[in-house]
Amino acid sequence: MKPPARRVWLVLHVSLSVGWLGGSYAMLVMGVVALSSTGKPLRPATYELLHISDTAIMIPGSLGALVTGLVLALYTKWRVLHHWWVVTKLVLTVFAMIFGYAYTAQGVKAALAATLADPGADIGSLEPGLLAGSVVMLVVLFLATVLSIVKPWGRTGWGRGSRSRSRAVVR
């Protein structure tokens, strides 16, 4: 990939990833508001905003981060399976996407349905679960951000193999 194209893809990837991380933080804040006693009158609106944030920020952000990350990994020196930090970041991204959909989004939908029917409804364990889900998402996305900056652990077996083959070609 030529440097101008790489920069465009990198800007897209960082922007979408930061947006996804910011959306996760916003969902955590909204979850805290819904849990607080001052947030009780705001619960239906808060869960509606959580649902909108999930569909308008989290889902597009996660898909965009995954696609741009794969393009960068496939067409730059980092490759997909050549560096442990890239592999780990890919696993974290896929985990966050699955967890976000299977756990957080479904909890938001259930809480929204319950509070729309009765704004004062006791939704029991759903609220702390939503908060915990938001914390998990925030931690996972923060770890992915750290991996992007620190780039720890070196090359995988595939990365070391390609490096020795390229040295042999140069000799």
Backbone as JSON, one array per atom type, in Angstrom:
{
  "sequence": "MKPPARRVWLVLHVSLSVGWLGGSYAMLVMGVVALSSTGKPLRPATYELLHISDTAIMIPGSLGALVTGLVLALYTKWRVLHHWWVVTKLVLTVFAMIFGYAYTAQGVKAALAATLADPGADIGSLEPGLLAGSVVMLVVLFLATVLSIVKPWGRTGWGRGSRSRSRAVVR",
  "N": [[0.85, -1.18, 0.0], [0.57, 2.17, -0.85], [2.1, 5.09, 0.67], [0.29, 7.49, 0.87], [-2.3, 6.31, 0.65], [-2.18, 4.5, 2.77], [-2.06, 6.27, 4.93], [-4.62, 7.43, 4.79], [-6.27, 5.18, 5.3], [-5.31, 4.61, 7.85], [-6.03, 6.92, 9.31], [-8.82, 6.7, 9.09], [-9.16, 4.27, 10.47], [-8.19, 4.85, 13.08], [-9.91, 6.96, 13.77], [-12.48, 5.72, 13.7], [-12.09, 3.74, 15.64], [-11.53, 5.25, 17.94], [-13.96, 6.57, 18.12], [-15.61, 4.38, 18.68], [-14.58, 3.61, 21.16], [-15.17, 5.98, 22.59], [-17.96, 5.93, 22.4], [-18.45, 3.7, 23.96], [-17.65, 4.64, 26.46], [-19.57, 6.69, 26.77], [-21.89, 5.14, 26.9], [-21.42, 3.85, 29.31], [-21.56, 6.01, 31.1], [-24.25, 6.77, 30.7], [-25.47, 4.46, 31.65], [-24.78, 4.6, 34.36], [-26.22, 6.89, 35.07], [-28.84, 5.93, 34.68], [-28.91, 4.03, 36.71], [-28.69, 5.55, 39.0], [-30.38, 7.27, 41.71], [-31.3, 9.78, 41.05], [-31.62, 9.45, 38.4], [-33.88, 7.92, 37.96], [-36.41, 9.1, 37.01], [-35.54, 9.54, 34.46], [-35.07, 7.12, 33.29], [-36.52, 5.64, 31.11], [-35.91, 7.32, 28.89], [-33.14, 7.3, 29.04], [-32.5, 4.61, 28.54], [-33.51, 4.46, 25.97], [-31.74, 6.22, 24.68], [-29.39, 4.77, 25.11], [-29.93, 2.55, 23.52], [-30.1, 3.78, 20.99], [-27.49, 4.79, 20.83], [-26.11, 2.39, 20.77], [-26.94, 1.29, 18.31], [-26.29, 3.34, 16.49], [-23.7, 4.21, 17.02], [-21.99, 2.24, 18.3], [-22.27, -0.22, 16.82], [-21.75, 0.55, 14.01], [-19.21, 1.67, 14.5], [-17.71, -0.49, 15.51], [-17.79, -2.31, 13.35], [-16.58, -0.72, 11.37], [-14.04, -0.27, 12.53], [-13.08, -2.89, 12.59], [-13.03, -3.58, 9.81], [-11.35, -1.56, 8.66], [-9.08, -2.03, 10.19], [-8.41, -4.65, 9.38], [-7.86, -4.18, 6.66], [-5.59, -2.52, 6.9], [-3.92, -4.34, 8.21], [-3.65, -6.34, 6.31], [-2.47, -5.06, 4.1], [-0.19, -3.69, 4.84], [3.05, -3.52, 6.48], [2.56, -4.84, 8.87], [0.84, -7.03, 8.73], [-1.65, -9.69, 9.19], [-1.33, -12.03, 10.78], [1.3, -11.89, 11.64], [2.38, -10.53, 13.8], [2.2, -10.58, 17.3], [0.78, -8.62, 18.72], [-1.03, -7.66, 16.84], [-2.6, -9.89, 16.27], [-3.69, -10.33, 18.83], [-5.09, -7.94, 19.16], [-6.98, -8.2, 17.1], [-8.42, -10.44, 18.04], [-9.43, -9.34, 20.44], [-11.05, -7.31, 19.34], [-12.97, -8.77, 17.86], [-14.06, -10.25, 19.97], [-15.12, -8.1, 21.51], [-17.06, -7.15, 19.75], [-18.84, -9.35, 19.54], [-19.51, -9.74, 22.25], [-20.6, -7.22, 22.8], [-22.88, -7.25, 21.18], [-24.24, -9.66, 21.93], [-24.51, -9.5, 24.7], [-24.53, -6.8, 25.91], [-26.15, -5.2, 24.11], [-28.5, -6.73, 23.99], [-29.3, -6.65, 26.66], [-29.78, -3.91, 26.93], [-31.97, -3.64, 25.17], [-33.88, -5.22, 26.53], [-34.11, -3.81, 28.96], [-35.04, -1.38, 28.01], [-37.53, -2.13, 26.9], [-38.85, -2.96, 29.25], [-38.91, -0.59, 30.79], [-40.29, 1.15, 29.14], [-42.83, 0.12, 29.19], [-43.41, 0.44, 31.89], [-42.29, 3.09, 33.51], [-41.24, 3.17, 36.1], [-40.45, 0.61, 36.59], [-38.98, -2.21, 38.17], [-36.11, -3.42, 37.18], [-34.32, -5.13, 38.14], [-31.61, -7.32, 38.11], [-30.75, -6.57, 35.62], [-29.84, -3.89, 35.38], [-27.29, -3.57, 36.91], [-25.92, -5.46, 35.4], [-25.86, -4.32, 32.85], [-24.26, -2.13, 33.39], [-21.89, -3.43, 34.17], [-21.34, -4.71, 31.74], [-20.78, -2.49, 30.13], [-18.47, -1.58, 31.39], [-16.74, -3.74, 30.91], [-16.59, -3.6, 28.09], [-15.36, -1.08, 27.8], [-12.87, -1.52, 29.04], [-11.8, -3.58, 27.41], [-11.66, -2.27, 24.91], [-9.94, -0.19, 25.59], [-7.62, -1.66, 26.17], [-7.08, -2.64, 23.59], [-6.44, -0.24, 22.37], [-4.1, 0.45, 23.78], [-2.44, -1.67, 22.95], [-2.14, -0.98, 20.26], [-0.51, 1.21, 20.44], [1.76, 0.49, 22.0], [2.67, -1.94, 20.92], [3.56, -4.71, 21.69], [5.43, -7.84, 22.33], [6.56, -8.97, 19.93], [7.18, -11.03, 16.96], [5.02, -13.54, 15.45], [5.08, -17.13, 14.76], [4.56, -17.28, 11.99], [5.32, -14.74, 11.21], [8.04, -14.69, 11.84], [8.92, -16.67, 10.12], [8.42, -15.57, 7.56], [10.15, -13.46, 7.64], [12.69, -14.65, 7.68], [12.64, -15.9, 5.19], [12.55, -13.65, 3.53], [15.03, -12.57, 4.03], [16.66, -14.57, 2.98], [16.1, -14.32, 0.26], [17.2, -11.82, -0.25], [19.91, -12.29, 0.15]],
  "CA": [[0.0, 0.0, 0.0], [1.38, 3.39, -0.94], [1.94, 5.92, 1.88], [-0.93, 8.3, 1.0], [-3.45, 5.44, 0.91], [-2.01, 3.98, 4.13], [-2.44, 7.33, 5.87], [-6.08, 7.56, 4.77], [-6.81, 4.04, 6.02], [-4.94, 4.74, 9.26], [-6.88, 7.96, 9.89], [-10.15, 6.1, 9.22], [-9.13, 3.26, 11.53], [-8.05, 5.5, 14.39], [-11.14, 7.72, 14.03], [-13.57, 4.79, 14.02], [-11.76, 3.08, 16.9], [-11.72, 6.24, 19.01], [-15.41, 6.75, 18.23], [-16.13, 3.19, 19.35], [-14.17, 3.76, 22.56], [-15.96, 7.07, 23.15], [-19.33, 5.43, 22.53], [-18.46, 2.8, 25.1], [-17.63, 5.5, 27.65], [-20.88, 7.36, 26.86], [-22.86, 4.15, 27.37], [-21.16, 3.65, 30.74], [-22.11, 7.18, 31.8], [-25.71, 6.68, 30.66], [-25.84, 3.38, 32.56], [-24.67, 5.12, 35.73], [-27.37, 7.79, 35.26], [-30.04, 5.1, 34.82], [-28.85, 3.35, 38.0], [-28.75, 6.49, 40.12], [-31.72, 7.63, 42.15], [-31.73, 10.96, 40.29], [-31.91, 9.03, 37.03], [-35.12, 7.15, 37.83], [-37.38, 9.67, 36.06], [-34.94, 9.56, 33.12], [-34.77, 5.76, 32.84], [-36.93, 5.28, 29.73], [-35.14, 8.11, 27.92], [-31.75, 6.85, 29.1], [-32.4, 3.33, 27.82], [-33.71, 4.78, 24.55], [-30.46, 6.76, 24.21], [-28.44, 3.65, 25.07], [-30.27, 1.75, 22.33], [-29.69, 4.57, 19.82], [-26.02, 4.79, 20.82], [-25.67, 1.06, 20.37], [-27.16, 1.08, 16.87], [-25.72, 4.4, 15.66], [-22.28, 4.44, 17.31], [-21.24, 1.04, 18.62], [-22.26, -1.19, 15.72], [-20.93, 1.04, 12.89], [-17.82, 1.85, 14.95], [-17.04, -1.78, 15.6], [-17.6, -2.84, 11.99], [-15.59, 0.12, 10.71], [-12.72, -0.54, 13.11], [-12.66, -4.21, 12.13], [-12.72, -3.56, 8.37], [-10.14, -0.75, 8.41], [-7.95, -2.74, 10.81], [-8.03, -5.76, 8.5], [-7.22, -3.62, 5.45], [-4.24, -2.12, 7.3], [-3.13, -5.52, 8.53], [-3.39, -7.1, 5.09], [-1.73, -4.34, 3.08], [0.97, -2.98, 5.38], [4.1, -4.42, 6.99], [2.16, -5.52, 10.1], [0.17, -8.28, 8.37], [-2.67, -10.11, 10.16], [-0.85, -13.05, 11.71], [2.75, -11.82, 11.77], [2.77, -9.89, 15.06], [1.29, -10.97, 18.38], [-0.12, -7.53, 19.12], [-2.09, -7.55, 15.84], [-3.47, -11.05, 16.51], [-4.41, -10.07, 20.08], [-6.04, -6.85, 18.91], [-8.05, -8.77, 16.29], [-9.22, -11.27, 18.94], [-10.15, -8.41, 21.32], [-12.06, -6.63, 18.54], [-14.06, -9.71, 17.58], [-14.71, -10.5, 21.26], [-15.91, -6.92, 21.88], [-18.23, -7.1, 18.87], [-19.76, -10.42, 19.93], [-19.98, -9.42, 23.6], [-21.46, -6.04, 22.71], [-24.18, -7.62, 20.62], [-24.91, -10.74, 22.66], [-24.76, -9.19, 26.11], [-24.91, -5.41, 26.19], [-27.29, -4.75, 23.28], [-29.71, -7.46, 24.39], [-29.68, -6.09, 27.95], [-30.37, -2.58, 26.68], [-33.3, -3.86, 24.6], [-34.77, -5.72, 27.58], [-34.35, -2.71, 29.9], [-35.88, -0.4, 27.31], [-38.89, -2.68, 26.82], [-39.44, -2.96, 30.59], [-39.16, 0.77, 31.27], [-41.31, 1.79, 28.31], [-44.11, -0.36, 29.7], [-43.59, 1.01, 33.23], [-41.06, 3.85, 33.79], [-40.72, 2.86, 37.44], [-40.27, -0.85, 36.69], [-37.76, -2.71, 38.78], [-35.54, -4.34, 36.2], [-33.47, -6.04, 38.9], [-30.2, -7.57, 37.78], [-30.38, -6.01, 34.32], [-29.1, -2.63, 35.5], [-25.86, -3.79, 37.19], [-25.35, -6.2, 34.28], [-25.57, -3.35, 31.78], [-23.11, -1.35, 33.84], [-20.72, -4.32, 34.07], [-21.05, -4.88, 30.32], [-20.14, -1.27, 29.65], [-17.11, -1.55, 31.94], [-15.97, -4.74, 30.16], [-16.33, -3.03, 26.76], [-14.4, 0.01, 27.95], [-11.56, -2.11, 29.34], [-11.32, -4.29, 26.22], [-11.29, -1.28, 23.87], [-8.75, 0.51, 26.07], [-6.49, -2.58, 25.95], [-6.78, -2.63, 22.15], [-5.76, 1.04, 22.1], [-2.74, 0.33, 24.32], [-1.71, -2.56, 22.06], [-1.83, -0.25, 19.04], [0.55, 2.17, 20.71], [2.95, -0.16, 22.56], [3.07, -3.0, 19.99], [4.44, -5.63, 22.42], [5.52, -9.28, 22.12], [7.31, -9.46, 18.77], [6.55, -11.72, 15.83], [4.51, -14.91, 15.59], [5.82, -18.08, 13.93], [4.4, -16.89, 10.59], [6.1, -13.52, 11.0], [9.47, -15.04, 11.84], [9.17, -17.44, 8.89], [8.47, -14.68, 6.39], [11.33, -12.62, 7.78], [13.86, -15.42, 7.27], [12.53, -16.1, 3.74], [12.9, -12.42, 2.83], [16.49, -12.44, 4.14], [17.25, -15.51, 2.04], [15.95, -13.74, -1.07], [18.14, -10.7, -0.35], [21.27, -12.86, 0.03]],
  "C": [[0.9, 1.24, 0.0], [1.1, 4.29, 0.27], [0.7, 6.81, 1.93], [-2.18, 7.46, 1.31], [-3.37, 4.88, 2.33], [-2.44, 5.01, 5.16], [-3.95, 7.51, 5.94], [-6.72, 6.42, 5.56], [-6.51, 4.13, 7.52], [-5.79, 5.78, 9.97], [-8.3, 7.42, 10.09], [-10.19, 5.12, 10.38], [-9.06, 3.9, 12.92], [-9.34, 6.26, 14.73], [-12.3, 6.8, 14.43], [-13.33, 4.1, 15.36], [-11.95, 4.01, 18.09], [-13.22, 6.51, 19.2], [-16.07, 5.59, 18.95], [-15.8, 3.24, 20.84], [-14.98, 4.85, 23.25], [-17.42, 6.67, 23.34], [-19.47, 4.5, 23.72], [-18.46, 3.59, 26.42], [-18.98, 6.19, 27.85], [-21.94, 6.38, 27.36], [-22.67, 3.85, 28.85], [-21.77, 4.79, 31.55], [-23.64, 7.12, 31.83], [-26.21, 5.56, 31.58], [-25.79, 3.8, 34.01], [-25.86, 6.04, 36.03], [-28.64, 6.97, 35.48], [-30.08, 4.41, 36.18], [-29.05, 4.3, 39.18], [-30.19, 6.84, 40.48], [-32.21, 8.87, 41.42], [-32.1, 10.6, 38.86], [-33.21, 8.29, 36.85], [-36.15, 7.78, 36.89], [-36.86, 9.65, 34.61], [-34.74, 8.17, 32.53], [-35.25, 5.44, 31.43], [-36.13, 6.03, 28.67], [-33.69, 7.65, 27.88], [-31.59, 5.54, 28.34], [-32.66, 3.51, 26.33], [-32.41, 5.32, 23.95], [-29.39, 5.68, 24.15], [-28.67, 2.8, 23.82], [-29.84, 2.48, 21.05], [-28.17, 4.6, 19.7], [-25.47, 3.46, 20.34], [-25.8, 0.88, 18.86], [-26.48, 2.12, 15.99], [-24.23, 4.63, 15.87], [-21.52, 3.12, 17.42], [-21.16, 0.05, 17.45], [-21.47, -0.67, 14.51], [-19.46, 1.22, 13.28], [-17.07, 0.55, 14.99], [-16.78, -2.38, 14.22], [-16.54, -2.05, 11.23], [-14.19, -0.13, 11.21], [-12.2, -1.89, 12.65], [-12.23, -4.18, 10.67], [-11.44, -2.77, 8.1], [-8.91, -1.4, 9.02], [-7.47, -3.9, 9.95], [-7.36, -5.26, 7.23], [-5.78, -3.21, 5.79], [-3.35, -3.32, 7.56], [-2.77, -6.32, 7.27], [-2.42, -6.4, 4.15], [-0.6, -3.46, 3.62], [1.95, -4.0, 5.94], [3.65, -5.24, 8.2], [1.53, -6.87, 9.84], [-0.81, -8.72, 9.46], [-2.1, -11.06, 11.2], [0.66, -13.0, 11.95], [3.24, -11.22, 13.09], [1.73, -10.23, 16.12], [0.33, -9.85, 18.76], [-1.28, -7.38, 18.14], [-3.1, -8.69, 16.04], [-4.32, -10.8, 17.75], [-5.46, -8.98, 19.88], [-7.23, -7.34, 18.07], [-8.99, -9.61, 17.17], [-10.05, -10.38, 19.88], [-11.29, -7.71, 20.58], [-13.25, -7.55, 18.28], [-14.8, -10.05, 18.88], [-15.62, -9.33, 21.65], [-17.17, -6.82, 21.02], [-19.28, -8.13, 19.29], [-20.37, -10.12, 21.3], [-20.94, -8.24, 23.57], [-22.83, -6.38, 22.18], [-24.93, -8.6, 21.52], [-25.28, -10.35, 24.08], [-25.31, -7.78, 26.3], [-26.14, -4.99, 25.4], [-28.58, -5.44, 23.69], [-30.21, -6.96, 25.74], [-30.33, -4.72, 27.81], [-31.78, -2.73, 26.12], [-34.29, -4.31, 25.66], [-35.12, -4.6, 28.58], [-35.25, -1.66, 29.27], [-37.32, -0.88, 27.25], [-39.58, -2.62, 28.18], [-39.79, -1.55, 31.05], [-40.14, 1.54, 30.4], [-42.7, 1.38, 28.78], [-44.44, 0.27, 31.05], [-42.3, 1.74, 33.59], [-40.44, 3.57, 35.16], [-40.44, 1.39, 37.66], [-38.94, -1.18, 37.34], [-37.2, -3.75, 37.81], [-34.43, -5.19, 36.81], [-32.04, -6.12, 38.44], [-29.8, -7.02, 36.42], [-29.5, -4.78, 34.45], [-27.63, -2.85, 35.83], [-25.17, -4.56, 36.06], [-25.0, -5.29, 33.12], [-24.34, -2.52, 32.14], [-21.83, -2.18, 33.73], [-20.34, -4.54, 32.61], [-20.36, -3.67, 29.73], [-18.7, -1.16, 30.14], [-16.23, -2.54, 31.17], [-15.62, -4.19, 28.78], [-15.26, -1.95, 26.83], [-13.0, -0.53, 28.19], [-10.99, -2.8, 28.11], [-10.87, -3.3, 25.14], [-10.07, -0.46, 24.29], [-7.51, -0.37, 25.87], [-6.1, -2.63, 24.47], [-6.05, -1.35, 21.76], [-4.31, 0.99, 22.58], [-1.89, -0.56, 23.41], [-1.29, -1.85, 20.78], [-0.66, 0.7, 19.23], [1.84, 1.47, 21.11], [3.53, -1.22, 21.62], [4.02, -4.01, 20.64], [4.55, -7.01, 21.77], [6.2, -9.77, 20.86], [6.47, -10.21, 17.75], [6.03, -13.1, 16.21], [5.39, -15.84, 14.76], [5.73, -17.74, 12.45], [5.24, -15.66, 10.28], [7.59, -13.79, 10.96], [9.83, -15.8, 10.59], [9.28, -16.55, 7.67], [9.69, -13.79, 6.44], [12.58, -13.37, 7.31], [13.83, -15.69, 5.77], [12.95, -14.83, 2.99], [14.4, -12.16, 2.94], [17.21, -13.35, 3.15], [17.18, -14.97, 0.62], [16.96, -12.61, -1.27], [19.55, -11.2, -0.54], [21.45, -13.41, -1.33]]
}
